[in-house]
Amino acid sequence: MVGRGSLLGVTGASGRIGRRFCEEALRRGYRVRSFGRSDPGLAGAGHVRLELEESVDPQVFRGCDAVVHLAAYIPADHRSAEEGARCWAVNVLGTVRLIEGMAAAGVSRLVQTSSANAYAPWAATTDEQAPLFPSSRTYYLGSKIAQELCAGEACHSLGVSLATLRLSSVFGPDPSSNLVARFAAKLIAGETVELADEGRFGADFVLIDDVVEAIFLVLEEGGEEVFNVASGVRTTLAELVQQLVSLTGGAEKIRLLPPHGEPDEGFPAIDIGRLVGLGYRPTALPEALKSIVEALRSSHSGTSRPPGALER
């Protein structure tokens, strides 16, 4: 296991989860070396350029006690076969290259992230043993399933300890990176929020800070297992925006647009029992949404954001 003073290699450090994780790791006394195309500019952290679509030099991992793999390619168009091919190149083959480089450098601990939205919609449960068979966004979600399989095989053959975190729908206070914050920002500004399919789309929304805490729990306490990271509760967009209306204190400005064809119902609630067993306690949605609204208002007024409400 790792702890204070350990050197963590982190892929995807310039992303919303990666940056927040690195900031918290540095605050907790870890040393951080980020990997990626561009330097995220984290004070106190080193950076090495790494391209997962190319061969990986094992030397970049020298001295790392563990690697946290958060980098992923998410297509702008989930229907594009060309972007689907890149999902495979980065998420699947790139992860294998990463593991091979780690093993050659003597790094024996990997924590990677996958997606809890890949569970089969017809499954009776959504614990970690439930079948994975996504019915939408199949290029991306399919690549995450393949990443898990190929990473498992590579780690087993190369002697690398592997833990996988399946993340549900992550949100935080940055409107540029997630739908929840965009809705909150619109309502604060007095604008109307439009919801397709009458807001029927639902998901298990989890606060970014809960995801970061889950990564530390598994990194420090967990073994070689798969862990769901979610809130354990499914919420439709209509329900979520209604809560935001109450929190922003403005007039109700929601426009429910009628369905066009088969509505996208989204994803189920996720079973988080295994992670709860490690001490994980997710933030209840009303409290999480309140933190988003407060962070957006603080940002707009030029004051500092409240603790635990940082994103990229």
KOLNULO-841241 format. One line per 8 residues: number of its first residue (from 1); their letters; for each residue z, x, y of N, C-alpha, C, O. Coordinates in steps of 0.001 Angstrom, whole numbers, always signed. Each point is the difference from the previous one (the first is absolute). Layout:
// KOLNULO-841241
NUM> a> Z X Y Z X Y Z X Y Z X Y; ... .
//
This chain:
// KOLNULO-841241
1> mvgrgsll> +0 +830 -1186 +0 -830 +1186 +0 +879 +1255 +272 +1198 -70; -571 -1791 +1179 -61 +748 +1248 +1092 -486 +946 +596 -1055 -219; -340 +1823 +1263 +1017 -377 +966 -170 +792 +1283 -1004 +687 +191; +1973 -788 +666 -23 +641 +1304 -381 +1484 -116 +549 +727 -827; -1482 -297 +1655 -465 +1372 -13 -1221 +225 -868 -655 +1035 +123; +326 -1987 -1009 -1186 +121 -845 -1263 -103 +840 -10 -640 +1051; -1052 +1276 -1526 -1292 -68 +682 -855 -1072 -666 -329 +100 -1182; -27 -1123 +1951 -841 -1087 -490 -1426 +179 +506 -229 +151 +1200 .
9> gvtgasgr> -716 -168 -2119 -1399 -96 +389 -362 -1471 +101 +315 -777 -902; -970 +385 +1982 -297 -1415 +234 -1472 -171 +336 -476 +543 +997; -253 -1299 -1823 -1373 -368 +342 +26 -1304 +787 +908 -815 -162; -1901 +626 +1004 -56 -1239 +787 +1029 -52 +1102 +420 -1088 +393; +2 +2240 +123 +1056 +33 +1016 -442 -545 +1344 +842 -311 +843; -2139 +188 -623 -477 -561 +1262 -113 -1521 -50 -268 -631 +1022; +469 +35 -2200 -39 -1456 -139 +1313 -631 +414 +974 +697 +281; -952 -2026 -245 +1188 -699 +495 +1229 +243 -864 +1082 +240 +535 .
17> igrrfcee> -1220 -296 -1852 +1144 +242 -872 +321 +1496 -44 +1166 +391 +63; -2197 +435 -171 +207 +1437 -102 +719 +585 +1194 +913 +812 -153; -1317 -1218 +1331 +641 +545 +1192 +1462 -420 +82 +876 +810 +303; -627 -2085 -578 +1378 -494 +40 +861 +706 -1055 +1154 +342 +259; -1726 -127 -1446 +741 +687 -1046 +331 +1431 +415 +1133 +449 -173; -2110 +264 +716 +221 +1392 +409 +1061 +95 +1094 +849 +891 -33; -895 -1794 +986 +1007 +8 +1067 +1403 -184 -574 +948 +668 +412; -835 -1580 -1365 +1304 -257 -600 +431 +1169 -887 +1183 +335 -44 .
25> alrrgyrv> -2125 +284 -657 +324 +1157 -837 +547 +1135 +850 +990 +631 -370; -1623 -367 +1497 +475 +1053 +899 +1382 -350 +547 +861 +871 +126; -651 -2144 +196 +1304 -426 +509 +1088 +195 -1049 +1141 +312 +339; -1492 -495 -1621 +981 +130 -1084 +228 +1454 -429 +821 +265 -878; -1536 +662 +1487 +221 +1400 -330 -964 +598 -1001 +212 +1124 -455; -1269 -1844 +97 -1041 +570 -842 -918 +875 +846 -78 -151 +1219; -607 +1056 -1881 -1124 +690 +613 -1280 -710 -443 -75 -509 -1119; -925 +475 +1993 -1210 -767 -279 -1241 +853 +236 -111 +708 +1001 .
33> rsfgrsdp> -814 -795 -1947 -1335 +585 +168 -1010 -1119 -228 -111 -517 -1112; -612 +147 +2137 -959 -1103 -136 -1349 +537 -455 -379 +1129 +311; -338 -1969 -1059 -1326 +333 -492 -980 -1084 +457 +315 -1188 -67; -1482 +1586 +521 -997 -978 +402 -1095 +634 +830 -6 +1207 +241; -922 -2049 +190 -1110 +492 +813 +449 +460 +1375 -470 +1015 +514; +1387 -1775 +76 +425 +308 +1364 +1508 +177 +58 +736 -602 -781; -284 +1425 +1703 +1418 +264 +197 +634 -1188 +711 -416 -332 +1110; +1408 -320 -1709 +636 -1148 +659 +884 +393 +1173 +489 -865 +726 .
41> glagaghv> -280 +2174 -533 +773 +458 +1150 +1474 -344 -75 +606 -371 +1005; -33 +491 -2176 +1420 -311 -185 +847 +1213 +377 -147 +1071 -589; +1021 -1237 +1558 +869 +1088 +436 +903 +431 -1145 +694 -827 -593; -701 +2111 +283 +851 +521 -1059 -644 +11 -1367 +630 +425 -969; -1874 -883 +858 -690 -37 -1288 -1210 +918 +21 -670 +136 +1024; +393 +494 -2163 -1211 +781 -130 -1156 -887 -431 +205 -1134 -434; -1412 +1652 +555 -1168 -787 -411 -1038 +912 -632 -227 +1118 +461; -402 -1612 -1527 -1092 +698 -669 -1147 -990 -176 +201 -1117 -476 .
49> rleleesv> -1408 +1537 +866 -1147 -887 -175 -292 -166 -1488 -34 +973 -753; -173 -2214 +345 -278 -295 -1402 -983 -1148 -68 +201 -1038 +631; -1257 +1221 -1392 -1018 -1025 -191 -46 -345 -1486 -411 +819 -822; +833 -2032 +487 +117 -382 -1408 -1348 -199 -683 -60 -90 -1226; -1007 +21 +1989 -1323 -116 -600 -591 +1367 -323 -1125 +98 -490; +1886 +949 +765 -428 +1360 -295 +1000 +643 -957 +1039 -586 -303; -1348 +1775 -167 +937 +712 -858 +1264 +331 +793 -63 +248 +1204; +1192 -247 -1877 +1290 +213 +652 +531 +1385 -363 +120 +341 -1176 .
57> dpqvfrgc> +194 +446 +2196 +544 +1338 -190 +1484 -106 -340 +771 -509 +813; -345 +975 -1992 +1423 -98 -364 +935 +691 +982 +1175 -358 +91; -1685 +1350 +648 +857 +748 +913 +631 -889 +1074 +1066 +330 +521; -1704 -1444 -187 +546 -852 +1069 +1321 -647 -413 +769 -448 +851; -508 +400 -2164 +1217 -642 -491 +1137 +980 -265 +1098 -414 -372; -1346 +1700 +557 +1018 +996 -298 +1274 -283 +792 -41 -201 +1214; +1167 +190 -1915 +1288 -198 +643 +454 -1439 +79 +1157 -260 +329; -2049 -698 -626 +382 -1413 +59 +896 -358 -1185 -253 +415 -1131 .
65> davvhlaa> +1283 -1176 +1401 +883 -477 -1067 -504 -1307 -606 +325 -322 -1143; -1110 -422 +1898 -593 -1257 -474 -1123 -377 +951 -55 +472 +1136; -830 -1319 -1609 -1078 -522 +837 +103 -1519 +32 +160 -642 -1038; -253 +74 +2233 -46 -1450 +192 -1430 -342 +394 -459 +381 +1077; -235 -1092 -1938 -1434 -266 +166 -209 -1399 +576 +54 -998 -719; -295 +946 +2032 -179 -1270 +699 -1435 -214 +476 -342 -1090 +460; -492 +2110 -564 -1384 -118 +468 -787 -948 -896 +177 -11 -1218; -1037 -772 +1827 -877 -904 -752 -1177 -381 +873 +102 -35 +1226 .
73> yipadhrs> -1214 -249 -1870 -1153 -520 +737 -22 -1516 -159 -106 -516 -1112; +206 -188 +2232 -58 -1461 +16 -1292 -401 +688 -184 +326 +1172; -711 -1015 -1847 -1303 -312 +592 +91 -990 +1153 +815 -922 -15; -1662 +1130 +1011 -99 -956 +1099 -652 -1291 -491 +311 -1090 +480; -1218 +1232 -1440 -669 -1154 -597 +296 +9 -1493 -528 +830 -740; +1373 -1755 +303 +415 -30 -1404 -1115 -455 -938 +169 +30 -1220; -1310 -452 +1778 -1123 -433 -839 -1052 +1078 -152 -976 -193 -725; +1151 +1328 +1393 -994 +1068 +2 +136 +891 -1224 +1045 +615 -211 .
81> aeegarcw> -2104 -545 -599 +12 +878 -1173 +55 +1462 +423 +604 +820 -692; -1221 -488 +1809 +35 +1381 +488 +1429 +419 +343 +433 +1102 -335; +284 -1988 +999 +1389 +317 +316 +858 -34 -1256 +992 +722 -105; -1379 -1564 -845 +703 -18 -1275 -113 +1334 -712 +957 +457 -625; -2136 +179 +716 -186 +1311 -618 +919 +1030 +645 +516 +889 -677; -315 -1009 +1974 +897 +945 +668 +1453 -262 -385 +795 +936 -84; -443 -2192 -149 +1342 -301 -510 +251 +770 -1290 +1071 +573 -195; -2066 -566 -679 +146 +710 -1267 +94 +1508 +249 +836 +677 -598 .
89> avnvlgtv> -1693 -152 +1481 -32 +1442 +246 +1312 +506 +572 +480 +1063 -394; +111 -1818 +1328 +1223 +447 +666 +1243 -407 -791 +833 +841 -339; -719 -2134 +49 +1234 -516 -580 +211 +424 -1449 +1129 +243 -426; -2209 -158 -316 +128 +326 -1426 -215 +1497 -241 +926 +710 -389; -2149 -240 +621 -304 +1404 -280 +749 +933 +942 +407 +1090 -403; -222 -1506 +1651 +743 +819 +946 +1448 +186 -428 +571 +1075 +183; +22 -2118 -751 +1378 +108 -483 +91 +962 -1174 +963 +760 -110; -1957 -789 -767 -20 +932 -1126 -109 +1438 +514 +693 +887 -497 .
97> rliegmaa> -1555 -653 +1482 -121 +1346 +589 +1337 +439 +595 +406 +1153 -140; +261 -2077 +797 +1309 +290 +587 +979 +455 -1082 +686 +1009 +163; -623 -1748 -1258 +933 +321 -1087 -336 +1346 -627 +896 +789 -302; -2173 -526 +107 -403 +1287 -572 +422 +1155 +902 +463 +1032 -484; -622 -1207 +1802 +422 +1037 +944 +1502 +188 -8 +489 +1130 +23; +252 -2241 -57 +1463 +69 -69 +460 +762 -1238 +833 +903 +86; -1380 -1273 -1228 +414 +614 -1261 -279 +1494 +1 +814 +793 -474; -1968 -414 +1008 -351 +1424 +50 +948 +776 +910 +212 +1198 -188 .
105> agvsrlvq> +357 -1893 +1177 +934 +639 +932 +1438 -81 -486 +900 +549 +637; -672 -1224 -1752 +1345 -103 -542 +834 -1120 +594 +1223 +9 -138; -1854 -973 +797 +723 -1147 +558 +54 -1087 -1066 -1042 -439 -487; +2228 +5 +123 +143 -856 -1186 +475 -1419 +299 +403 -706 -924; -435 +258 +2196 +463 -1350 +324 -979 -675 +952 -274 +522 +1080; -256 -1682 -1473 -922 -780 +823 +490 -1430 +107 +342 -624 -1004; -308 +103 +2230 +228 -1417 +250 -1256 -523 +689 -356 +475 +1078; -316 -1445 -1687 -1226 -551 +564 +170 -1482 +285 +863 -665 -574 .
113> tssanaya> -1708 +156 +1477 +23 -1430 +297 -1255 -673 -529 -1097 +554 +51; +1289 -1762 -559 -1085 -839 -480 +175 -1375 +642 +627 -108 +1054; -1163 -933 -1663 +40 -1327 +625 +552 -1075 -919 -458 -162 -1131; +1457 -577 +1631 +548 -1133 -737 -899 -1230 +116 +222 -1000 -682; -1234 +1073 +1542 -929 -1122 +124 -1067 +9 -1092 -911 -827 +3; +1034 +1772 -939 -970 +94 -1088 +401 -804 -1228 -741 -28 -983; +1912 -635 +1018 +405 -792 -1163 -941 -1192 -203 -525 -572 +956; +335 +227 -2195 -857 -1141 -328 +603 -1283 +570 +1188 -253 -201 .
121> pwaattde> -1975 -563 +908 +540 -1218 +601 +486 -1015 -1019 +806 -868 +334; -1278 +960 -1562 +406 -948 -1036 +1210 +474 -796 +452 -704 -903; +82 +1882 +1219 +1127 +534 -756 +1247 -838 +230 +241 -481 +1107; +545 +308 -2157 +1220 -808 +101 +1080 +697 +814 +838 -663 +612; -847 +1996 -597 +970 +769 +770 -725 +1112 +752 -1171 +276 -258; +1878 +356 +1186 -582 +1130 +729 +938 +1205 -57 +121 +757 +963; +543 -595 -2116 +765 +1228 -158 -972 +1129 -359 -1206 -218 -118; +1749 +1417 -51 -862 +1171 -186 -774 -14 -1313 -922 +795 -181 .
129> qaplfpss> +1286 -1688 -737 -712 -110 -1273 -1103 -1061 +34 -743 -148 -970; +632 -581 +2063 -999 -1069 +106 -1411 +591 +43 -184 +1136 +439; -812 -1904 -895 -1377 +505 -16 -555 +197 +1401 +297 -765 +917; -1105 +1800 -769 -682 +303 +1258 -1443 -457 -124 -738 +499 -850; +330 -1441 +1689 -1365 -519 -61 -275 -750 +1301 +78 -1228 +23; -402 +1947 +1075 -186 -648 +1304 -1207 -929 +9 -1014 +264 -647; +1146 -1360 +1397 -1093 -968 +107 -730 +113 +1331 -977 -713 +226; +1434 +1598 +661 -673 +245 +1271 +223 +1457 +387 +867 +667 -566 .
137> rtyylgsk> -1646 -167 +1531 +114 +1391 +462 -51 +956 -1192 +764 +962 -88; -1687 -1260 -824 +22 +667 -1304 -401 +1473 +55 +472 +783 -825; -1324 -381 +1766 -343 +1424 +56 +1246 +822 +316 +283 +991 -673; +458 -1401 +1694 +1186 +757 +389 +1115 -143 -1036 +525 +1000 -489; -167 -2231 +155 +1106 -204 -929 -329 +550 -1388 +877 +518 -691; -2133 -631 +292 -408 +588 -1273 +162 +1510 +2 +377 +594 -1011; -664 +32 +2162 +151 +1454 +88 +1468 +406 -74 +322 +1069 -517; +565 -1910 +1028 +1430 +323 -82 +524 -115 -1432 +857 +775 -423 .
145> iaqelcag> -1382 -1748 -313 +362 -97 -1418 -492 +1239 -743 +735 +596 -788; -1984 -215 +1047 -555 +1192 -652 +755 +1257 +424 +180 +917 -800; +260 -874 +2051 +799 +1139 +460 +1262 +135 -837 +355 +1101 -421; +322 -2219 +180 +1215 +39 -809 -293 +540 -1404 +731 +847 -514; -1806 -1347 -98 -330 +413 -1364 -346 +1483 -68 +505 +729 -855; -1369 -294 +1762 -453 +1390 -38 +1105 +961 +421 +109 +1101 -541; +711 -1514 +1507 +1124 +839 +414 +995 +143 -1151 +540 +1081 -233; -306 -2178 -479 +915 +55 -1134 -468 +966 -1070 +790 +771 -545 .
153> eachslgv> -2080 -818 +247 -543 +901 -1021 +63 +1449 +463 +389 +884 -763; -779 -637 +2036 +0 +1367 +523 +1414 +569 +52 +225 +1148 -383; +721 -1945 +854 +1383 +473 +95 +586 +284 -1379 +720 +981 -186; -1030 -1837 -769 +512 +201 -1365 -526 +1302 -592 +754 +761 -605; -2041 -508 +780 -608 +1190 -606 +384 +1283 +726 -20 +1076 -597; +370 -1176 +1887 +287 +1196 +799 +1484 +209 +261 +376 +953 +683; +473 -1827 -1215 +1437 +191 +139 +555 -318 +1372 +958 +627 +450; -1561 -1604 +217 +470 -426 +1323 +729 -1335 -125 -533 -943 -586 .
161> slatlrls> +1733 +855 +1126 +765 -1250 +2 -637 -964 +998 -287 +380 +1135; +67 -1623 -1555 -699 -979 +839 +794 -1284 +153 +453 -583 -986; -286 +145 +2224 +529 -1332 +304 -1014 -712 +884 -578 +603 +904; +367 -1883 -1168 -991 -776 +744 +674 -1171 +682 +780 -722 -620; -1078 +530 +1900 +516 -1137 +761 -1155 -939 +309 -953 +377 +682; +1044 -1604 -1187 -1016 -1011 +294 +451 -795 +1220 +953 -777 -67; -1644 +980 +1174 +372 -622 +1260 -671 -1351 +153 -1179 -154 -319; +1929 -827 +808 -607 -1287 +324 -572 +84 +1422 -445 +1075 +401 .
169> svfgpdps> +441 -2141 +356 -654 -29 +1319 +948 +542 +1065 +930 -681 +431; -1186 +1924 -17 +891 +712 +910 -321 -351 +1452 -1165 -80 +391; +2224 -129 +401 -222 -254 +1425 +1032 +745 +834 +1077 +358 -478; -1435 -137 +1735 +873 +678 +951 -379 -404 +1406 -759 -953 +175; +1267 +1655 +851 -187 -448 +1380 -1267 +476 +700 -134 -197 +1207; -796 +813 -1921 -1231 +478 +625 -1120 -1023 -170 -495 -172 -1114; +77 -518 +2187 -1041 -1029 -126 -1346 +540 -469 -825 -756 -512; +595 +2063 +684 -1287 +555 -406 -105 +192 -1504 -1086 +248 -523 .
177> snlvarfa> +2216 -362 -177 -23 +343 -1423 +415 -1119 -938 -74 +168 -1217; +514 -1314 +1752 +368 -1081 -919 -43 -1349 +697 +223 -114 +1205; -518 -905 -2008 -223 -1348 +499 +1253 -629 +593 -78 -714 +1000; +1240 +975 -1612 +1241 -619 +466 +283 +386 +1447 +313 -859 +824; -424 +2151 -515 +260 +461 +1371 -1055 -526 +969 +311 -273 +1160; -1551 +128 -1616 -1038 -561 +879 +323 -1448 +355 -158 -412 +1149; +610 -355 -2135 +402 -1379 +279 +1148 -30 +1003 -21 -783 +950; +1025 +1639 -1163 +1154 +31 +901 -426 +367 +1414 +457 -607 +969 .
185> akliaget> -1341 +1609 -847 -459 +431 +1317 -751 -1120 +720 +159 -181 +1207; -974 -569 -1949 -733 -1116 +606 +967 -1066 +528 -165 -494 +1115; +1157 +150 -1908 +948 -1036 +408 +836 +453 +1190 +284 -799 +892; +110 +2055 -867 +752 +526 +1148 -834 -75 +1269 +518 -259 +1086; -1833 +491 -1240 -918 -46 +1142 -413 -1417 +366 -746 -200 +958; +1225 -790 -1714 -349 -1386 +286 -1363 -411 -515 -551 -1009 +439; +2 +1779 -1365 -1321 -299 -549 +125 -857 -1263 +1071 -101 -599; -2184 -506 +216 -25 -851 -1186 -318 +814 -1250 -893 +848 +11 .
193> veladegr> +1624 -1111 -1078 -261 +628 -1293 -815 -958 -847 +403 -1142 -225; -1547 +1608 -243 -854 -810 -866 +182 +446 -1443 -24 +1194 -298; +207 -2162 -594 +207 +302 -1411 -1092 -657 -838 -160 -1220 +2; -585 +2057 -715 -1044 -518 -878 +622 -761 -1167 +1151 +232 -370; -1926 -1135 -195 +433 -755 -1190 +1361 -667 +190 +795 -100 -934; -543 -358 +2173 +1247 -711 +333 +1252 +852 -246 +1097 -526 -185; -1284 +1846 +188 +1142 +892 -183 +554 +15 -1411 +1168 +333 -203; -1991 -691 -778 +484 -71 -1385 +207 +1369 -630 +764 +139 -955 .
201> fgadfvli> -1447 +876 +1490 +135 +1337 -576 +1472 +405 +3 +684 -105 +1018; -217 +562 -2156 +1394 +416 -111 +123 +1353 -659 -889 +419 -741; +1978 +261 +1005 +249 +1306 -605 +1488 +287 +57 +767 -719 +641; -380 +1771 -1315 +1372 +479 +50 +41 +1085 +1080 -360 +1150 -253; +794 -1519 +1444 -3 +904 +1149 +1261 +864 -8 +1111 -516 -122; -1288 +1837 +253 +1120 +924 -42 -33 +910 +1221 -1053 +525 +361; +2195 -342 +266 +118 +813 +1205 -226 +1470 -322 +446 +489 -1037; -1136 +212 +1921 -345 +1400 -231 +1240 +863 -230 -33 +929 -807 .
209> ddvveaif> +1117 -1228 +1508 +1215 +799 -184 +597 -190 -1386 +618 +919 -537; -795 -2102 -52 +453 -221 -1372 -827 +827 -979 +522 +507 -993; -1820 -375 +1280 -870 +824 -840 +438 +1458 +61 +91 +673 -1026; +177 -193 +2232 +454 +1383 +160 +1301 +235 -762 +151 +1014 -682; +779 -1946 +799 +1274 +129 -710 -229 +1 -1511 +664 +739 -728; -1589 -1555 +258 -298 -45 -1430 -554 +1328 -490 +335 +440 -1099; -1177 +204 +1899 -550 +1294 -385 +1121 +1019 -182 -3 +768 -962; +963 -763 +1888 +1118 +935 -122 +860 -311 -1226 +448 +914 -692 .
217> lvleegge> -219 -2185 +428 +786 -375 -1177 -631 +533 -1279 +678 +586 -844; -1977 -795 +713 -694 +427 -1210 -125 +1522 -43 +131 +610 -1060; -383 -13 +2203 -126 +1454 +68 +1293 +683 -416 -22 +1004 -712; +1146 -1549 +1159 +1292 +643 -220 +729 -488 -1252 +756 +751 -616; -985 -2006 +244 +786 -591 -1091 -828 -456 -1198 +506 -48 -1121; -1757 -284 +1347 -813 -600 -1047 -544 +1004 -994 -19 +1202 +263; -422 -1698 -1403 -589 +845 -1028 -1503 -145 -20 -634 -158 +1043; +65 +212 -2235 -1448 -102 -157 -355 -1456 -326 -344 -329 -1135 .
225> evfnvasg> +431 -513 +2130 -248 -1422 -205 -909 -555 +1091 -347 +687 +961; -25 -1943 -1140 -722 -757 +1016 +989 -945 +659 +799 -638 -685; -844 +543 +2016 +912 -865 +746 -790 -888 +955 -836 +488 +761; +1100 -1786 -802 -537 -903 +1009 +800 +141 +1293 +1228 +74 -21; -1947 -37 +1147 +650 +68 +1312 -467 -1198 +809 -1157 -67 +416; +2065 -879 -197 -349 -1250 +663 +1283 -635 +533 +1063 +621 -8; -1178 -1861 +467 +1196 -734 +433 +487 -947 -1081 +1151 -435 +14; -2042 +114 -959 +330 -946 -1054 -276 -1446 +359 +306 -905 -776 .
233> vrttlael> -889 +680 +1959 -250 -1363 +479 -1442 -105 +503 -472 +870 +731; -220 -1937 -1126 -1354 -251 +493 +66 -889 +1238 +743 -981 +23; -1516 +1319 +999 -41 -784 +1240 -1451 -216 +393 -789 +946 -6; +428 -2168 +345 -1364 -245 +474 -108 +428 +1459 +1008 +134 +696; -2235 +79 -243 -199 +378 +1396 +448 -1111 +942 +519 +272 +1082; -719 -1517 -1488 +448 -1116 +839 +1520 +43 +171 +510 -200 +1103; +208 +460 -2192 +1461 +85 +67 +448 +1192 +832 +945 -98 +783; -1626 +1221 -957 +367 +1218 +719 -191 -169 +1505 +876 +356 +788 .
241> vqqlvslt> -2025 -901 -398 -266 -167 +1434 +950 -1015 +614 +390 +140 +1159; -16 -1150 -1912 +960 -970 +523 +1334 +683 +305 +641 -316 +1001; -225 +1241 -1851 +1221 +759 +267 -157 +870 +1247 +935 +135 +789; -2110 +450 -616 -247 +829 +1181 +25 -833 +1276 +454 +464 +1046; -939 -1683 -1140 +47 -896 +1161 +1444 -216 +432 +308 +52 +1191; +570 -293 -2146 +1416 -206 +311 +624 +1253 +608 +822 -95 +911; -1208 +1261 -1411 +584 +1251 +477 -507 +408 +1379 +738 +597 +784; -1987 -915 -490 -554 +385 +1298 +396 -971 +1100 -115 +322 +1182 .
249> ggaekirl> +575 -1496 -1556 +493 -950 +985 -1069 -659 +841 +308 -657 +994; -1557 +825 -1378 -1077 -595 +777 -435 -1335 -562 +528 -475 -1006; -1495 -118 +1671 -547 -1268 -478 -750 +250 -1306 -548 +1079 -224; +536 -2083 -614 -686 +141 -1282 -1497 +51 +222 -611 -968 +452; +22 +2128 -782 -1432 +175 +177 -599 +476 -1316 -312 +1180 -164; +157 -2099 -757 -578 +305 -1302 -1184 -935 -216 +122 -1213 +171; -1243 +1767 -542 -1174 -818 -312 -342 +213 -1469 -392 +1095 -404; +543 -2138 -381 -309 +75 -1422 -1459 -381 -215 -396 -1139 +244 .
257> lpphgepd> -390 +2091 -696 -1418 -243 -217 -223 -554 -1400 +652 +448 -942; -1543 -1397 +782 -231 -612 -1315 -629 +993 -971 -676 +941 +419; +899 -1150 -1718 -580 +905 -1004 -1518 -78 -19 -593 -1050 +245; -20 +2193 -544 -1439 +69 -239 -186 +510 -1418 +139 +1196 -257; -449 -2088 -655 -94 +391 -1394 +1374 +126 -630 +948 -664 +419; -844 +1508 -1415 +1255 +188 -727 +977 +803 +852 -295 +1147 +337; +1450 -1710 +25 +960 +729 +834 +555 +1228 -725 +183 -13 -1217; +77 +1066 +1980 +637 +1198 -538 +1507 -233 +36 +614 +25 +1066 .
265> egfpaidi> -25 -252 -2234 +1426 -300 -67 +875 +1251 +78 +1215 -100 +171; -1840 +1291 -297 +767 +1228 +156 +676 +460 -1274 -606 +3 -1071; +1875 +390 +1195 +702 +683 -1081 +1362 -644 -261 +534 -700 +860; +23 +937 -2041 +1289 -627 -360 +1200 +785 +515 -147 +1096 +541; +1334 -1667 -715 +1239 +745 +224 +121 +1066 -1079 -469 -188 -1123; +1091 +1295 +1464 +88 +1141 -901 +1434 +181 -502 +957 -75 +770; -832 +314 -2068 +1304 +238 -615 +479 +1409 +361 -670 +979 -328; +1818 -866 +998 +508 +1302 +439 +1293 +393 -719 +736 +867 +472 .
273> grlvglgy> -464 -1497 -1598 +1248 +238 -709 +247 +1454 -361 +1127 +481 +111; -2163 +224 -540 +187 +1403 -401 +443 +852 +1181 +903 +825 -141; -1521 -1011 +1300 +356 +799 +1181 +1371 -402 +548 +750 +848 +483; -431 -2120 -556 +1334 -460 +402 +1067 +710 -828 +1094 +272 +494; -1411 +25 -1744 +923 +713 -867 +314 +1405 +494 +1025 +572 -372; -1905 -5 +1213 +247 +1319 +600 +773 -107 +1316 +384 +1011 +588; -158 -2258 -129 +710 -184 +1258 -864 -504 +1139 +457 -68 +1141; -1704 -289 -1437 -920 -498 +1021 +418 -1386 +472 +279 -881 -813 .
281> rptalpea> -234 +687 +2138 +335 -1289 +587 -996 -303 +1118 +155 +507 +1111; -1165 -1318 -1383 -1020 -260 +1020 +536 -814 +1169 +946 -774 -149; -1548 +952 +1287 +353 -754 +1194 -557 -1418 -109 -1176 -177 -317; +1998 -823 +573 -469 -1389 -24 -1071 -185 +1064 +73 +605 +1069; -1066 -1437 -1356 -1140 -146 +905 +404 -395 +1417 -527 +591 +943; +1430 -1554 -729 +359 -335 +1390 +529 +1207 +786 -329 +181 +1173; +1147 +636 -1832 +538 +1194 +659 -1106 +1026 +246 -38 +641 +1050; -852 -491 -2020 -1101 +945 +141 -928 -411 +1140 -405 +837 +806 .
289> lksiveal> +70 -2121 -740 -869 -483 +1072 +669 +156 +1366 -661 +315 +989; +1969 -537 -943 +737 +183 +1252 -108 +1442 +479 -160 +246 +1196; +245 +716 -2126 -114 +1407 +383 -1385 +326 +539 -141 +838 +890; -888 -1501 -1428 -1362 +216 +487 -153 -522 +1420 -558 +680 +861; +1050 -1874 -620 -85 -595 +1336 +748 +859 +1017 -503 +249 +1096; +1705 +206 -1459 +787 +832 +909 -699 +1326 +283 +6 +477 +1135; -613 +122 -2169 -702 +1267 +179 -1209 -167 +916 -255 +849 +854; -485 -1936 -1028 -1171 -241 +843 +400 -240 +1450 -661 +490 +916 .
297> rsshsgts> +1716 -1226 -708 +464 -256 +1363 +517 +1280 +653 -246 +239 +1182; +962 +584 -1951 +493 +1270 +526 -1149 +923 +359 +23 +669 +1033; -1035 -639 -1903 -1166 +843 +243 -745 -453 +1248 -454 +823 +794; +332 -2130 -627 -716 -548 +1152 +738 +292 +1306 -621 +226 +1038; +1952 -233 -1104 +792 +230 +1214 +181 +1477 +312 +505 +368 +1061; -937 +497 -2030 +100 +1431 +227 +1301 +607 -439 +213 +1198 +184; +684 -2005 -772 +1261 +537 -495 -186 +495 -1422 -1024 -273 -627; +1988 +984 +126 -112 +548 -1354 +134 -1107 -1030 +661 -1013 +230 .
305> rppgaler> -1304 +1229 -1371 +68 -965 -1092 +1352 +89 -695 +620 +1063 -16; -166 -2155 -551 +1274 +40 -723 -132 +853 -1253 -1101 +130 -535; +2195 +454 +55 -69 +807 -1217 -538 -814 -1161 +257 -1198 -114; -1016 +1880 -753 -520 -667 -1184 -1192 -893 +267 -355 -829 -837; -282 +993 +2018 -1141 -848 +305 -1211 +846 +378 -864 -440 +759; +811 +1642 -1288 -1099 +891 +325 -1138 -146 -974 +200 -225 -1194; -1407 +359 +1727 -1181 +83 -826 -893 +986 +703 +441 +651 +947; -1662 -517 -1365 -824 +1000 +660 -452 -477 +1373 -708 +721 +702 .
//
